[in-house]
């Protein structure tokens, strides 16, 4: 027996007739009023399940279809692609609100990661695009934007009128912040430590001095983990971290190394970013490294291994939106499926001046 294959449009009408009247005509019943998509019987629950399965559980669309086949429901790939688009369109106003809140922050951690996108490169070959991550670690908000490149122009576009601290790794595009009067750049001690660790691992015992000194900085941060008062954190860093950092830079400036050696590269990174590495000492609200935002990139890395690439740039932008919402939900201990289902059901009736209340935050 051939079972039907359903498309988005085919699922939309709902027909009923009186079971006691054999010759009665079919009539079209009214759709429930709480369905999120016009002229469709697709529920918020199904849309949420599909999106969560893809962007949290990293299940590609064809595997999601197989799951439904086991229950006797046959869906087209185009049906789910359309459903993802409709869901993204529905949430676009909320995504804009999230982006605006990020731009209004005064402290962001910034990083970028790659994603392959079809339809933009040579025929049959994917283009390497980039997901730009903007994290407010204090407010527990994350905004992600897809861009076709890695140039500093995307920073200007995404950040708009942002003013405050920007914490980054050593990628040259972030040198743009040094050219502004409204943004102060911080650098990441985890990256500095990584270079020295690799040099020591490569056999240069001199690198152990830096590894141990940076380790003392992290021991202090560990002891301050439960401290919420920025003033106390500032005082403790000035008392204990500042002397260690002074010792480290004095040691590095006196050391004679080959520039292209692993230790030479570690020294270059350290000295070239001395101002940015010291900056976290000036304010107890600032963090020592960029590790929080690097952790937010992991779901994208897992997703790349499963679904390989985005079908087009529009799909990449949708992915950026969903990853941003779900990472924000995770930081705020909000269950993603229930949040997305509830939001799809409410958003059409939510007053525009209260749209922020739908964000996955506490």
C-alpha positions as CSV (number, residue, x, y, z in Angstrom):
1,X,0.0,0.0,0.0
2,X,1.3,3.4,-0.9
3,X,1.2,5.8,2.0
4,X,0.7,9.5,1.3
5,X,3.6,11.9,1.3
6,X,2.6,15.2,2.9
7,X,3.7,18.7,2.0
8,X,3.2,21.8,4.0
9,X,0.3,23.0,1.9
10,X,-1.3,19.5,1.9
11,X,-1.3,19.4,5.7
12,X,-3.1,22.7,5.9
13,X,-6.8,22.0,5.3
14,X,-8.8,20.0,7.8
15,X,-11.9,18.2,6.4
16,X,-14.7,16.6,8.4
17,X,-18.1,15.0,7.8
18,X,-20.8,13.4,9.9
19,X,-19.9,9.8,10.4
20,X,-23.6,8.8,10.7
21,X,-24.5,10.2,7.3
22,X,-23.0,7.9,4.7
23,X,-23.8,10.2,1.8
24,X,-23.1,13.5,3.5
25,X,-20.6,15.9,1.9
26,X,-17.2,16.8,3.3
27,X,-16.8,20.2,4.7
28,X,-13.8,22.2,5.7
29,X,-13.5,22.7,9.5
30,X,-12.1,25.9,11.0
31,X,-8.5,25.6,12.1
32,X,-7.7,26.0,15.7
33,X,-7.1,29.7,16.5
34,X,-3.7,29.1,18.3
35,X,-1.9,27.6,15.3
36,X,1.2,29.8,14.6
37,X,1.2,29.7,10.7
38,X,-1.6,31.1,8.5
39,X,-3.7,28.6,6.5
40,X,-1.7,25.6,8.0
41,X,-2.6,22.9,10.5
42,X,1.1,22.6,11.5
43,X,1.3,23.1,15.3
44,X,3.8,25.1,17.2
45,X,4.8,21.8,18.8
46,X,5.9,20.2,15.5
47,X,7.8,23.3,14.4
48,X,9.6,23.5,17.8
49,X,10.4,19.8,17.7
50,X,11.9,20.0,14.2
51,X,14.0,23.1,15.0
52,X,15.2,21.8,18.4
53,X,16.1,18.4,16.8
54,X,18.2,20.1,14.2
55,X,20.0,22.9,16.1
56,X,20.3,21.3,19.6
57,X,20.3,17.6,18.9
58,X,22.1,18.1,15.6
59,X,19.8,15.8,13.6
60,X,19.8,16.5,9.9
61,X,16.5,17.0,8.1
62,X,16.6,13.6,6.3
63,X,17.0,11.8,9.7
64,X,14.1,13.8,11.1
65,X,12.0,12.6,8.2
66,X,13.0,9.0,8.9
67,X,11.8,9.4,12.5
68,X,8.4,10.3,11.3
69,X,8.4,7.5,8.7
70,X,8.6,5.0,11.6
71,X,5.3,6.5,12.9
72,X,3.6,6.2,9.5
73,X,3.9,9.9,8.7
74,X,5.7,10.8,5.4
75,X,7.0,14.3,5.1
76,X,8.8,16.0,2.2
77,X,12.2,17.6,2.7
78,X,10.8,20.8,1.2
79,X,8.1,20.7,3.8
80,X,10.5,20.9,6.6
81,X,12.7,23.5,4.9
82,X,9.7,25.7,4.5
83,X,8.7,25.1,8.1
84,X,12.1,26.1,9.3
85,X,11.9,29.3,7.2
86,X,8.4,30.1,8.5
87,X,9.5,29.6,12.0
88,X,12.5,31.9,11.5
89,X,10.4,34.5,9.9
90,X,8.0,34.4,12.8
91,X,10.9,35.0,15.2
92,X,12.7,37.6,13.2
93,X,11.3,40.5,15.3
94,X,12.5,38.8,18.5
95,X,15.9,38.2,17.0
96,X,16.1,42.0,16.1
97,X,15.3,42.7,19.7
98,X,18.1,40.4,20.9
99,X,20.6,42.1,18.6
100,X,19.6,45.5,19.9
101,X,20.1,44.4,23.5
102,X,23.6,43.2,22.5
103,X,24.4,46.5,20.9
104,X,23.3,48.3,24.0
105,X,25.6,46.2,26.2
106,X,28.8,47.7,27.6
107,X,30.9,44.5,27.7
108,X,31.0,41.9,24.9
109,X,33.1,38.8,24.1
110,X,33.5,38.3,20.4
111,X,34.6,35.4,18.2
112,X,33.9,33.9,14.9
113,X,33.7,30.4,13.4
114,X,33.3,28.9,9.9
115,X,30.3,27.4,8.2
116,X,30.2,26.0,4.6
117,X,27.3,27.4,2.5
118,X,26.1,26.1,-0.8
119,X,25.1,28.3,-3.7
120,X,27.6,31.1,-3.2
121,X,30.9,29.7,-4.5
122,X,31.9,27.9,-7.7
123,X,29.4,25.6,-9.2
124,X,28.9,22.5,-7.0
125,X,31.3,23.8,-4.3
126,X,30.4,25.4,-1.0
127,X,31.6,28.8,0.0
128,X,33.2,29.3,3.4
129,X,31.1,31.7,5.4
130,X,31.4,32.9,9.0
131,X,29.3,32.9,12.1
132,X,30.1,36.0,14.2
133,X,29.4,35.5,17.9
134,X,28.6,38.4,20.3
135,X,28.2,37.4,23.9
136,X,27.3,39.5,26.9
137,X,28.5,37.2,29.7
138,X,27.0,39.2,32.5
139,X,23.5,39.6,31.0
140,X,23.7,36.0,29.6
141,X,22.7,37.0,26.1
142,X,24.2,35.8,22.8
143,X,23.7,37.2,19.3
144,X,25.0,35.4,16.3
145,X,25.2,36.8,12.7
146,X,26.1,35.0,9.5
147,X,28.4,36.9,7.1
148,X,30.1,35.8,3.9
149,X,33.5,37.0,5.0
150,X,35.7,37.7,8.0
151,X,36.6,41.3,7.4
152,X,36.3,44.1,10.0
153,X,33.4,45.6,8.1
154,X,31.1,43.0,9.6
155,X,32.1,44.1,13.1
156,X,30.9,47.6,12.2
157,X,27.7,46.3,10.7
158,X,26.8,44.0,13.6
159,X,27.9,46.2,16.5
160,X,26.4,49.4,15.1
161,X,26.7,52.0,17.9
162,X,28.1,49.6,20.6
163,X,30.2,51.3,23.2
164,X,32.2,49.6,25.9
165,X,34.6,46.7,26.3
166,X,35.2,44.1,23.6
167,X,37.2,41.0,24.5
168,X,38.7,39.0,21.7
169,X,41.5,36.7,20.5
170,X,44.4,38.1,18.5
171,X,42.8,38.0,15.0
172,X,43.8,41.1,13.1
173,X,40.3,42.3,12.3
174,X,39.8,43.0,15.9
175,X,42.5,45.7,15.7
176,X,39.7,47.8,14.4
177,X,38.8,48.5,18.1
178,X,42.0,50.3,18.6
179,X,40.9,52.8,16.0
180,X,37.8,53.8,17.8
181,X,37.3,56.1,20.8
182,X,34.2,54.3,22.1
183,X,35.4,50.7,22.3
184,X,38.2,49.4,24.6
185,X,39.7,46.1,23.6
186,X,40.6,43.3,26.0
187,X,42.6,40.2,25.0
188,X,42.4,36.7,26.2
189,X,44.8,35.1,28.7
190,X,43.7,31.6,27.7
191,X,45.1,32.2,24.2
192,X,48.4,33.6,25.6
193,X,48.7,30.5,27.9
194,X,48.0,28.2,25.0
195,X,51.0,29.5,23.0
196,X,53.4,29.0,26.0
197,X,51.9,25.6,26.7
198,X,52.5,24.5,23.1
199,X,56.1,25.8,23.3
200,X,56.8,23.8,26.5
201,X,55.1,20.7,24.9
202,X,57.4,21.2,22.0
203,X,60.5,20.9,24.2
204,X,61.4,24.5,25.2
205,X,61.6,24.3,29.0
206,X,61.9,28.1,29.3
207,X,58.2,28.3,28.5
208,X,57.4,26.6,31.8
209,X,58.1,29.9,33.6
210,X,55.2,31.6,31.7
211,X,52.9,28.6,32.1
212,X,53.4,28.7,35.8
213,X,53.0,32.5,36.2
214,X,49.8,32.5,34.1
215,X,48.6,29.5,36.1
216,X,48.8,31.7,39.2
217,X,46.4,34.2,37.6
218,X,43.9,31.4,37.0
219,X,44.3,30.2,40.6
220,X,43.3,33.6,41.8
221,X,40.3,33.7,39.4
222,X,39.3,30.3,40.7
223,X,39.3,31.6,44.3
224,X,37.1,34.6,43.2
225,X,34.6,32.4,41.3
226,X,31.9,32.9,44.0
227,X,32.6,36.5,44.6
228,X,30.0,38.8,43.0
229,X,31.3,42.2,44.2
230,X,33.3,43.8,41.3
231,X,35.1,46.1,43.8
232,X,36.5,43.2,45.8
233,X,37.5,41.4,42.6
234,X,39.3,44.5,41.5
235,X,41.1,44.9,44.8
236,X,42.2,41.2,44.8
237,X,43.5,41.4,41.3
238,X,45.5,44.6,42.0
239,X,47.0,42.9,45.1
240,X,47.8,39.5,43.7
241,X,47.5,39.4,39.9
242,X,49.2,42.7,39.0
243,X,52.6,41.7,40.6
244,X,52.5,38.3,38.7
245,X,51.7,40.0,35.4
246,X,54.5,42.6,35.9
247,X,56.9,39.7,36.6
248,X,55.7,37.8,33.5
249,X,56.2,40.8,31.1
250,X,59.6,41.6,32.6
251,X,60.7,38.0,32.0
252,X,59.4,38.0,28.5
253,X,61.1,41.3,27.5
254,X,64.5,40.1,28.7
255,X,64.3,36.7,27.0
256,X,66.3,36.1,23.8
257,X,64.4,33.8,21.4
258,X,64.1,33.0,17.7
259,X,61.1,34.9,16.4
260,X,59.8,31.9,14.4
261,X,60.2,29.4,17.2
262,X,57.1,28.3,19.2
263,X,58.4,30.2,22.2
264,X,59.2,33.2,20.0
265,X,55.6,33.2,18.7
266,X,54.3,33.0,22.2
267,X,56.5,35.9,23.3
268,X,55.3,38.0,20.3
269,X,51.7,37.3,21.1
270,X,52.2,38.3,24.7
271,X,54.1,41.5,24.2
272,X,52.1,42.6,21.2
273,X,48.9,42.5,23.3
274,X,50.2,43.7,26.6
275,X,47.7,46.5,26.9
276,X,44.8,44.3,26.1
277,X,45.9,41.5,28.4
278,X,46.3,43.9,31.3
279,X,42.9,45.5,30.7
280,X,40.9,43.0,32.8
281,X,42.7,44.3,35.9
282,X,41.0,47.6,35.6
283,X,37.4,46.5,36.3
284,X,36.2,43.7,38.4
285,X,33.2,43.0,36.1
286,X,35.6,41.9,33.3
287,X,36.7,38.3,32.8
288,X,40.2,37.0,32.4
289,X,39.6,35.2,29.1
290,X,37.2,34.4,26.2
291,X,36.4,30.9,27.2
292,X,32.7,31.5,27.8
293,X,32.2,32.5,24.1
294,X,34.4,29.7,22.8
295,X,32.1,27.3,24.6
296,X,29.1,28.7,22.8
297,X,30.7,27.8,19.4
298,X,30.7,24.1,20.2
299,X,27.1,23.4,19.1
300,X,27.9,24.9,15.7
301,X,31.0,22.6,15.4
302,X,29.0,19.6,16.2
303,X,26.3,20.6,13.7
304,X,28.9,21.0,11.0
305,X,29.9,17.4,11.4
306,X,26.3,16.2,11.0
307,X,24.7,18.3,8.4
308,X,28.0,19.4,6.8
309,X,26.8,22.8,5.3
310,X,23.9,25.2,5.0
311,X,21.9,24.9,1.8
312,X,22.1,28.7,1.1
313,X,22.9,32.0,2.8
314,X,19.3,32.3,3.9
315,X,19.6,29.0,5.7
316,X,22.9,30.1,7.3
317,X,21.1,33.2,8.6
318,X,18.3,31.1,10.0
319,X,20.9,28.8,11.7
320,X,22.6,31.9,13.3
321,X,19.2,32.9,14.8
322,X,18.3,29.5,16.2
323,X,21.8,28.9,17.7
324,X,21.7,32.4,19.3
325,X,18.2,31.8,20.9
326,X,19.1,28.3,22.1
327,X,22.5,29.3,23.6
328,X,20.8,32.2,25.4
329,X,18.1,29.8,26.7
330,X,20.8,27.4,28.0
331,X,22.7,30.2,29.8
332,X,19.4,31.1,31.5
333,X,18.4,27.5,32.4
334,X,15.3,27.6,30.2
335,X,14.1,24.5,28.5
336,X,14.4,25.2,24.7
337,X,11.5,23.2,23.3
338,X,8.9,24.6,25.7
339,X,10.3,28.1,25.2
340,X,10.1,27.9,21.4
341,X,6.6,26.3,21.4
342,X,5.3,28.9,23.8
343,X,6.8,31.7,21.9
344,X,5.4,30.6,18.5
345,X,2.0,30.5,20.1
346,X,2.2,33.9,21.7
347,X,4.3,36.1,19.4
348,X,1.5,37.2,17.1
349,X,-0.5,38.6,20.0
350,X,2.4,40.1,21.9
351,X,2.4,43.9,22.0
352,X,5.4,45.3,20.2
353,X,6.5,47.3,23.2
354,X,6.6,44.0,25.2
355,X,8.2,41.8,22.6
356,X,11.4,41.6,24.8
357,X,9.5,39.6,27.4
358,X,9.5,36.6,25.0
359,X,13.3,36.4,25.0
360,X,14.6,33.2,26.6
361,X,15.9,34.9,29.7
362,X,14.9,35.1,33.4
